[in-house]
Amino acid sequence: MLIWILANSHYSFAQNDSLDLYQYSLADLSKLKVISASKILKTINEVPATIRIITAEDIKANGYFTLEESLADLQGFQFRNIQGFNSYVFQRGIPSQNNLILILVNGIQINELNSGGFYGGGQYNLSNVERIEVVYGPASVIYGTNAISGIVNIITKKSSEKESLKINGLLGSFNTHYADASYCYTNPQRDFGIRLSTMIKTTEKANLIGAEGDYNWTEKMENYEDDYSFDATFHFKDFKAGLIFQNKQSSRTTNNPSVETDYRDYGTLWNIRFINAYMSHIYEHSNNLSLTTTIYNRNATVLDNTIASINDTSQVGYYRPNYLIGFESIFDYYVNKRLLLNGGILFEYERLADSFSKTISNSPNENPPVPSKPQMMDNHLTSLFIETQYKPSSFLSLIGGLRLDNSSIYNQVVTPRLGVVFIYKNWITKALYTEAFRAPKPWDYTSGAGNPDLKPEKMKSYELSLHYSQSEHLNFEMSLYKNNLNDGIIKESLEDDNFRWINSSKISTDGIELSLQYSKHKIKTYLNYTYNYSTNEDKELIPEIAIHGINSGITYSANNHLKFNIRANYSGKRKSPITITSTGKDFIEPFVIFHGTVSVFNYSHYDLQFIVKNIFNKKYYHTPNLNQTVERYRQPQRTLMLKIGYTF
């Protein structure tokens, strides 16, 4: 009855701080200014990269619960979700330990310092996100190490024009509970604003007991994730500052099977905390020259009450503290109407644990002693980068960039970037050549037997992208790319069950991304396709990468309040790094899954949403990596969620 009344209602009510789902037309999105590709504001059409936007409206209407869910509807992404202490994201055909993609929050890196990888999962407060800018392809010219496959920059909401307080709550399957609250205040006369946001989230993710988990775990298994976050931003005239706190607590159950092993599948705790703070100042020297200076602090610590594993005889405790302080100054200078220069200098000092400090208890029922502080390493980095954009005509731009990184660990690395952007009527064409590198981290140098002779992984990429707007309602995109990764760091098994990391892997990827978007009146729909053909030096297919992937979705807006959304994700067959005992096959079967939401937004200060994930309860799996003994990972069964929000 409520849905029928809303569908036929023509009344308007006070709006909250969320933007209307259709405030951005496709034409508006193409003109949206982004900052992630060059660290200065440019329209998507101008930047020398393929970049795609996930708006706050997308997050809200689609009912995204984790960062991975928001990325899953984009072309070019694949996943290894072990339903445990981490979830892994692959972009454009290269599997990894999450250390080839940079994750930023408001431009500040949030990758784990010791390994360079990032933590996936639910610790990101998506209710406080204004948009997510996703940059495809190498970007080391701007960001240095780790920016090989791409960049994901999560940009949080700013203070609105009016003071407001909003709360959200959610209940769902698998003991899922969630709550968040946000408050913002603005004083336009003093050019001052502040926004505070906090979140708590807990879930058991899926049923993985016995047959449901492919007989990897017992009836006693526990698989929880508890996430806590706090964001604060403020601005005063030309100053901005922010604080991002995240704490992820989860079980390590799924890292190893417990059936027919001495591993216990309950009682573990992986406890990692991230604290990132920054302050920046923008100095406008003139209409043509500005300088942005930022100081920042990053802390990523595996806390000392972590219990990494429990076997028949003992519990193992881990502790790994890491922190970094940095300074960056970036200028952009319009020499004239045709020539733009931007560049910057960066200094960083980091103090990293060379490895975990570990303690072992005398019993599986006894907590391990608190580990002592591990041996720490002091590293220094100085970086310089410059990029120029020259416009010989109104429809042609030539871009060139160069970066020099000088590290106390990996010495000097020089990274170039070249690009051509051609805009004619409704066509936008970009031809790009980019390079990137990933420097080894202590996690690589010291794990297992250790290897102090590791070199940076390097990638070269060639890309041609086309964007055609048939009208403001219909867009078509195509990206063709060729990526070559050399000196890839992989795990080498040694005698006595030991290992080390070595430079050995070579990956070549031929890729195509296609996208069609249509938005008009009450309908917003998309369809995208990804082709990734990734091979090693022997021309063998790379495990974990599906050659084909398809995503599609449609949102129907019955009126200003009632919206219906349904989405589908298809993943083709994926080669497994190990043979699966239960099937006798060395690949994961293809699958298609459906998700849907029914939403009532901005109705007398209330938001109400019913979310269904895996609507048809499809039984599907993700691959493990070569280092795991679990042969495949069952993904969540049908999940129901009810979310309600209120704006004061």
N, C-alpha and C positions, 0 to 999 in steps of 0.2 A: 504493500500500500504506500509506504514511504517513497519508494522508487517511482511509482505511478504519479504521486502528487508532485514530486520534484520534476519529473519529466514534463509535466504540464503546467509548471509554475512559471510565471513571468516576473516575479518579484525580485528585487535586488536587495542585497544586504551588505553590511559593512565588510570590507575586504580585510584580510590579515596581511602580514608582511610578505606572503608568497606571491609571486607574479602569476598572472593568469597563464594557463597552459599554452594559449595561442598568442601571447603577447609578441613573441618572435615569429614572424613569417619566415619562409625560406630565404626570401630576399634580405630580410633583416639579419639573419644569421650569417649570410655571406659577407655582410659589411661589419660584423661584430669585430671589435678590436681585441686582440689577444696579445699576451705578453710572453708566453712560454717559449716560443720559437727563437726569439732574438733578445729577450730580456728588456725590450722596449715595446711600447704599444704600437701595433700595426694591425691593419685589417687582415682577415684570413686570406683575402685575395693577394696581398702583397708579400706575405712571408715566404721565404725560400724553403718551404717544407709542406708536406701534407699534414693537415691538422684538422681534427674533428672535435666537436663540442658536445658534451653531455650537460644539458641545462638543469637548473633546479626543478623545472617543470617536468622534465623527463624522469628525474629521480623520484619525484612525488607521484606522478601518474602511474609509473611502472612498479611502484612498491619495492624499489631496490633496498636490500637489507645489508649487503656487503659491497665492498669496492669491486670485487670480481663480478658480481651480478650486473653492475652498471657497465662494465667493460664487455660483458659477454654478448651484448647486442650489437657491438661494433664489428666491422670487418677486420680481419688480421689477428684476432686474439684466440688463443687456445689455453687450456688449463690442465694442471695436475693437482686435483684437490684430494688430499689424503684424509680429509675429514678429521684433522688433528690439529697439531700446534701451529701449522702453517699451510698455506695454499699457494700454489706456484702458477705464475702467469707467463705465457710465451707470446711474444709479438713477432709477427712476420717470420715464422718458421724456424726459430732457434730455441730449443729447450735449454733450461738453465736452472740454477738455484735462486732465481729472482735477482741475480746480480748483473743482469744486462739491461735492466730498465730502471730509470730513475723515478722515484716517487717523491713529489714535492707537495708541501702544504704552504700555500701563499708564497711559493718560490723558494722555500727553505727545504733542503733535502731531508728526507726522513728514513732513508736507507740505513740499515744497521751498520755501525761503523767498523766493527771488527771483520765482517765478511763482505760488506758492500751490498748484500742482499736486502730485500725489504720483506716485511711481514704482511701477508694477506690476512683476510678475515674480517671480523666485525668491529674492530676498534676505531674505525673511521666514522665520525658522526655525520652521516649523510644528510640529516635534517638541517644541518648548518652550512650546507654547501650551496654556493651561488652557481657555480659551474665547474666542470672538469675539462681542462684543455688537454687533449691527447695529441702529442706530436709523434709522427711516424718516422722511423729511420734514424740514422746516426746524428748525434747532436753534440759531439765532443768539442767542437769549436766554441760553443757557448758554455758548456757545463763540464768539460773535462771527462774524467774517468766514469765508467759505468753507463754512459748515455749511448749505448750501442744499438739496441733494438728500438728505443724510443723513450719518451718522457710522458709521465702522467702528473699533471699539476692540478691539485685540488685547491680551488679558490673559495674561501669561506665567505659567508654573507657579511656585509658591512652594516653599520648602524643605519636605520631607516630614517625617514623624515620625522616620524612620530615615535614617541616613547611607546614601547610595547612589551608584553610578556606573553610567551606562548609555551604550552606544555603538550607533550604527546605521550601516549602509552600504547603498548602492544602486548597481546597474548597470542601464542601460537603453538603448533604441534611441537613435540619433542622438548617439552618444558621450556619453551622459548618465552622470555619476558624481556621487555624493553621499556625504557622511559627516557625522555630527554626534556630539557627546559632551556629556553633562551630569553635573554632580556637585552633590550637595546635602548639607548638614550642618545639624543642629539640636541646640541645647542647651536643652531645655525648662526646666531649672532656672533658667537665666539669661535665658530668653525671648529667645533669640538664634538666628538662622538665616541661612544663606547658600546661594545657588544660582548656579552658573555653567553656561553653555551656549555652545557654539560650533558653527559649521557651515561647510562648504565645499561648493559645488555648481557643476557645470559641465555645459553642454549645448549642442548645436547645434540643438535645438528641432524642426526639420523639414527635409525635402528640398525646397528651393526652386530648384533649378538647372533652367534651360531650361524645358521644357514643364511641369514640376512646379510652377514658380513663375509660371505664366502668361506665360512668355517675358520676364520682367522682368530676369533676371540671367543672367550667363554661367556657364560651367563653372568659373570661378575663384572664384566668390563664396564668401565665408565669413560664417557667421552664428552666432556664439557668444555665450554669456552665462556669465560667471564671477561667482559671488556668494560673499561672505564675510560672516559675521556673528558677533558676540559679545554675549551678554547676561549681565549680572550684577545680582542683586538681593540685598539683605540687610535684615533687620529686627532691631532691638534695642529691646525694650519698645515705646515709643510712636513710635520713629523708624523710617522706611523710606527706602531709597535704591536707585537703580538706574542702570545704564549700558547704553545700547543703541548698538552700533556696527554699521554696515552699509556694505559696499563693493560696488557694482555695476559690473562691467566688461563691456561688450558692443560688438558691431559696430554700425555705422550703415548697414550694407549696404541694409536694406530701406527706408530713408527716401526713396530715389530709385531709379528703374530705371537700370541700366547699359547695357542693350541700346539701340543707336542714340542714345546720349548720350556726353558726354565724362566721365561719372562712372565711377570705378573702384570695383568692388564687393569689394575686399579691402584690408586694411591699416589700416582705421579703428579707433579705440578711443574709446568713450564711457566715461569713468571718473568716477563720482560717488560721494561718500562722505558718510554721515550719522553724526553723533555726537550723541547726546542723553543728557543726564545730569540726574538730579533727586534731591532730598532732601525729605522731608515729615515733619511731626510732627503727631500727633493729640493735642489737649488736651481731656480729658473734664472739663469743669467740674462737671457733675452728670449725672444720668440724663437730663435734659431738654436739656442744652446741651453742644455740642462744637464745637471749632474745629480745622480742618485747614489747615495752612500749608505751602506748597510753594515751593521755589526751583528753577529749572531753567535749563538751557543747551541751546540747539539750534544745530547747525552743519550746513549743507548746502552742500558745495563741489564744483563741477565742477573736477577737479584739472588742474594745468597741463600734464600730458602727454597730455591729450585731443587726439585727431585727429578732428575733426568730419567732414571730407570730403576726398576725393582726386579730382582731375580730371586731364586730360591734361598739365597744366602745373605743378601745385603740390599741396601738402598744406596744409590749414587747421587751425591749432591754436586751441583755446579754453581760457579760464580764467575761472572765476566763483566767488569766495568769498562766503559769507554766514554771519552768525551772529546769535544772539538770546539775550538773558538775560531772565528773567521772574520775577515774584513774584506768588503768588496766595494769598489767604486766604479760606476758605469756612467759614461757620457753618451749623449746623442747630439750630433751637430749637423744641422742643415746648412751645408756650405752655400748652396743656392737651391733653386727649385728642382734641379736635376740631380744633385749629389747629396747623399746622406752618409755620414760616418757615425758609427757607434762602436764602442769598445770599452775595455775596462781592465782593471788590475785586481788581483785577488791574493790575499795572504791567509794561510790556515796553519794552525798548530793543533796537532791531535796527540792525545795520550791514550794508547790502545793496549789492552791486554794481549800478550803474545799468544795466549791460549786460555782455556778454562782452568781455573783452579778447582780441584776435585777432592771430595772426601767420601769415604765409604763406611757405612755402619756395619755392625757385627750381626745384624739380623734383618730379615725382610720386614719385620714389624717395628723396627727401630729407626727413627729419623737419623740421617747422617749428621755429623758435627758441622757447624757452620764453617764453610771454606775460608781460608785466609785470602788476602788480596794477591792476585797473580802477579808475575813479573810484567812490568809495563814497558812499552816502547814509545819513544818520543819521535814524532815525524813532523816535517815542515814542508810546506808547499807554497810556491810562488807561481802565479799564472798571469799571462798577458794574452788578451785577444783583441782583434780588430776586425770589423766587418764594414764593407762599403756597399752601397746600393746606388747605382747610376742609372738615370732614366734619359736615354738619348731621345725618346719620344714619349708621348702620353700613354702609349700602349705597350712599351717595352722597358723592362728593368733587367739590369745585369748586376749580379751579386757575387761578391768574393769575400772570403773570410779566412783567418789564420789564427791559430792558438799555439802558445808555447807553455808547456807545463814543466816546471823544474822541481823535482821531488827529492827529498833526502833518501827515499827508498828506491824509486824506479828511475832516477836520473831525469833525462830530458825526453819529452815526447812532443813532436810537432804535428798538428792536425789541421788540414785545409778543408775548405768548403767552397764550391762554385755553384752558381745557379742562374737560370734565365727564366723570367716570368713574362709571358706574352698575353695581353688582354685585348680582345677584339670583339666588340659587340657583346654577345652572350657567351663567348668562349673565354676560358682561362686555361692557359697551358703553362706547365712548369717542367723544366728540364734540370735535373739536379745531380751533382756529384758530391758525395760526402764521405768522410772518414771518421772513425771513432776508435777508442781503445778502452780496455778495462785493465787497470793496474792490479796486480796481485795484492791481496790483503793478508794480515797475519793469519787469518783462517786458512789461507792457501799455503803460506810458507811453513806453518808449524804443525798442521794436522797430521796425525799418524806419524810416520817416520820423518816427515818434514822434507822440504826442498827449497833451499835458499837461492837457487839459480833460476827461479821462474821469471819469465818475461811477460810483458803486457800482452793480452789478447788484442788483436787488431781487426777491424773490418772496413772494407771498401764497399760503397753502395752507389748504384746508378738507378735513377728513377725518372720516369716520364709520367706526369699526371695531367688529366684533362677534366675540366669541369664545364658543363653546359647547362644553362638555365633557359629552358623553353619558355618559362614565364616566371612570375614571382611565386607560383604555386608548384612548379615541377622542376626538379633538379636531377641531373645525371652526373656521376663521377666515375672516373676510371684511373687506376694507378698501375703502372707496370714497373717492376723493379727487379734488380739483380744484386744480391748481397753475397760477398765472399768474406768469411771469417777465417782468419789464420792464427796459428799458435793458440788455439782454444785450449783452455785448462780443463783437463779431465782426470778422473781418479784412476790410478794404477795400483792393482793388487800386488802385494809382496808376500814373501814367505811368512809363516807364523801368523797368518790372518792380519797382517799389517798392511798399510797402504801409504801412498803419497800422491800429491797432485803434480802433474807434468804438463808441459806444452806439447800437445800431440794432435789435437783435433783440428780438422778442416771441414767447414760446412759451406756449401754453395746452395743458395736459394733462388729459384726463379719464381716470381710471384705476380699475381694479378688480383686487384681488388676492384669490384664493381658495386655501384650503389645507385638506387633510384629512390627518390623521395617525393612525396606528393602531400600537399597540405592546402585545403580549401574548405571554408565554411566550417562544418562540424567534423570533418574527417582529417586525420593526420596519419599517414602510413609510410612505411619504408620497406625496402627489400635490398639486401646486400649479399654478395657472394665473394668468397676468398678461395684462391688457388695458390697453394704453397707446395712447391716440389723441392724438398731439401735433401741433399745427398752429401756423403762424406767423400774423402779423397779416392775411395774405391768405387765411386758411383753407386753406393748402396743407400737405400732410403734411411733417413735419420729416424730412430724410434721416437714415439710420442707425438709426432706431427701428422695430422690428417691432411691429405692432399686437398680435400674439398670441405668447405664450410658454408652454410647458408643461414641467414637470420632474416626474419620478417616480423612485422607487427602493425597493428592498426589501433588507433584510439578514436572512439566516437564520442563527441560531446553533445549530449542531449539538450543541454542548456548551459547556463553559466555555472551550474553546480554539479550536475550529474555527468559522470564520464565512465565509459567502458573501455577496457584495454585487453587485448589478447596478443601474445607474442609466441614465436616458435624459434627454436635453435636446432640446427642440424649439424652434426659432426660426422665426417666420413670415417672410414676404417683407419685405425692407427696401429702402426707396428709397435709391439711390446718389446722392451729390452730383454725380457725373459719369457720362457714358455709357461703358459698358464696350465697348471695341473688339472683343474676341473674341466677344461675344454680341450686340452691337448693342442691348443693353437698358440701361435706367437703374435697374435694381434687382438686388439679390442674391437668388438663389433661396432658398426655405425649406429647412430641413434638420432631420434628427433624427440624433443620434449616441448611441452606447451606450458605457458604461464598466463595468468589472467588477473585482472583487478576490476572491482566495481567501486567507484569512489564518489563521495559527496563532499565537495570542497566549498569552504566559505559560506556555509549555511548558518546564518545567525551566530557567527563566531565559531562554529564547529566544523571540523573535518572528520569524516568517517570513511573508513576504507576496509574492504574485504579482499584479501590477497590469497591466491591459490598458486602454488608453485608445483610443477610436475603434475599438471591437471589429471592426466590419464594414468598416473602412478607407474610410469615407465621404469623398468628395471634396466639400468645402464651403469657403465663403469668408466673410470679413468685409469690411466696407466700409472705404474710406479716408475721410479728411476732405477738405474742400473745398480745403485748402492743399497736398495731396499730388498728385504726378503718377502714382503707382502707382494703377491703376484698381480693383484688388481684391486681397485678401490670402488666398492659400491657407493653410488651417489644417493642423495636423500630421496626417500619415498615422497608421496604426495604430502605437501605441507600446507596447512591452513593457518592464516593469521588474521587477526582483527585489530585494527589500529584506530584510535580516536585521538583527536587533538582539539585544543581550545585556545583561542586568542583572547586575552583580557584587554 
